[in-house]
């Protein structure tokens, strides 16, 4: 998942990406308000399979919307 972040003070924008991390690599820190932290260094490789799946699902949804509109307005599809 990609998220856009914007600084409230200067309006600088940047993007972050969420990635799956193996469970064995996560620990809970006493020093960081019991938030999750990495126990060990990891080399993460992004996968574009998920992005391809999302694009395919969007294409299917767009086709369904077009079919529904064509039926509603009596157009040939």
Secondary structure by P-SEA (a helix, b strand, c coil): cbbbbbbccccccbbbbbbbbccccbbbbcccccccccccccbbbbbaaaaaaaaaaaaaaaaaaaaaaaaaacccc
